[in-house]
Amino acid sequence: QRFFSLFGNPPNSRKNQKYVKELLTFGTLAA
């Protein structure tokens, strides 16, 4: 929830869902 608030984007937006998914993927790879 805080993740979406950080960017101020609605999580129900398809474009933002893809963006967040990629962000989480890169975050996992970087971890």
Secondary structure, DSSP 8 states (H G I E B T S, - for coil): -HHHHHHT--TT-HHHHHHHHHHHHHHHHH-
